[in-house]
Amino acid sequence: MSLTALRDKIKTTKRVAVIWADAWYSSEESSLEEHKHEPWYYCAEGYLMKSNDEGVSLAQEIGQDGQFRGRSFILRSLILQEWEIPPLKIPKKPKSNESSSPPPSLHS
C-alpha cells in the first residue's frame, strides 16, 4: 500500500468511541467493608473494525499494508455508549519551498 493509499484508508475508515463497564481483578487483600463490588468504567476510541450484536472491535493503528494493530474487542452487553468520531483531517504535504524539517516534538 502506498502512502497515498494509506491516507485514503485513514480518511474512509470510520472512527468511534465506546464507553463500557468492565469486570476487574485484584490480588490485594480486602475486607468485606472495603471491597469494591462494582464495574470499572472505560472509554476507548479508534478505527472501527466491526460493530455487531457480538460487540465492537477497534484498532489504534492502520499500517501501510492496510493491516490493523493495537486491537480491542468489547462485548456488546458491556457497552453503555458508542458514537462516531469525526474523520481525521490529514494536512497537505508541505510545498517544496516550505521547510521540510520535522514538526516540533511533543516532549520538548
C-alpha positions in Angstrom: 0.0 0.0 0.0 1.4 3.4 -0.9 1.4 6.4 1.4 -1.5 7.9 -0.7 -3.5 4.7 -0.3 -2.9 4.7 3.4 -4.1 8.3 3.6 -7.2 7.3 1.7 -7.8 4.4 4.1 -7.4 6.7 7.1 -10.0 9.1 5.6 -12.5 6.3 4.8 -12.3 4.2 7.9 -14.9 5.1 10.5 -13.6 6.2 13.9 -15.7 5.6 17.1 -15.6 5.9 20.8 -17.1 3.4 23.2 -17.8 3.6 27.0 -18.2 0.3 28.7 -18.4 -1.3 32.1 -15.5 -3.7 32.6 -15.0 -6.5 35.1 -11.8 -6.4 37.0 -9.5 -8.5 39.2 -7.4 -7.6 42.3 -4.9 -9.7 44.1 -4.8 -7.3 47.1 -6.4 -8.4 50.4 -9.7 -6.6 51.3 -12.3 -6.7 54.0 -16.0 -7.0 53.1 -16.4 -3.4 54.0 -13.5 -2.2 51.8 -14.4 -4.4 48.8 -15.5 -2.5 45.7 -18.4 -4.5 44.2 -18.9 -2.5 41.0 -17.6 -2.4 37.4 -14.7 -0.2 36.3 -15.7 2.2 33.5 -13.5 2.7 30.5 -13.6 4.7 27.3 -11.8 3.7 24.1 -11.6 5.3 20.7 -10.2 4.1 17.5 -10.7 2.8 13.9 -13.8 0.7 13.7 -13.1 -2.8 12.5 -16.5 -4.2 13.2 -19.6 -3.5 15.2 -22.5 -6.0 15.5 -24.6 -7.9 18.1 -21.5 -9.6 19.5 -19.6 -6.4 20.2 -17.2 -3.8 18.9 -13.7 -4.2 17.5 -11.5 -1.2 17.5 -7.9 -0.6 16.3 -5.5 2.1 17.3 -3.4 2.0 14.2 -3.6 1.3 10.4 -0.3 0.2 8.8 0.9 0.9 5.2 -0.1 -2.6 4.4 -3.7 -1.9 5.4 -3.5 -4.1 8.5 -4.8 -3.0 11.9 -2.9 -3.3 15.2 -3.5 -2.3 18.8 -6.9 -4.0 18.6 -9.6 -4.2 21.3 -12.8 -6.3 21.4 -15.6 -5.0 23.7 -18.5 -7.3 24.4 -21.8 -5.7 23.4 -23.5 -6.5 26.7 -20.9 -4.3 28.5 -21.2 -1.3 26.2 -23.0 1.7 27.7 -22.5 4.2 24.8 -21.0 4.1 21.3 -20.6 7.1 19.0 -18.9 8.1 15.8 -15.9 10.5 15.9 -15.3 12.9 13.0 -12.8 11.7 10.4 -9.2 12.8 10.8 -8.2 15.7 8.6 -4.8 15.0 7.2 -2.8 18.1 6.4 -1.5 18.5 2.9 2.2 17.8 2.3 4.4 21.0 2.6 5.3 22.6 -0.7 8.9 22.2 -1.8 9.7 25.7 -0.8 8.4 25.2 2.7 10.6 23.8 5.4 11.0 20.0 5.4 12.1 19.8 9.0 10.1 17.5 11.2 7.4 19.1 13.5 8.5 20.0 17.0 8.4 17.2 19.5 5.5 17.0 21.9 8.0 16.0 24.6 10.2 19.1 24.5 
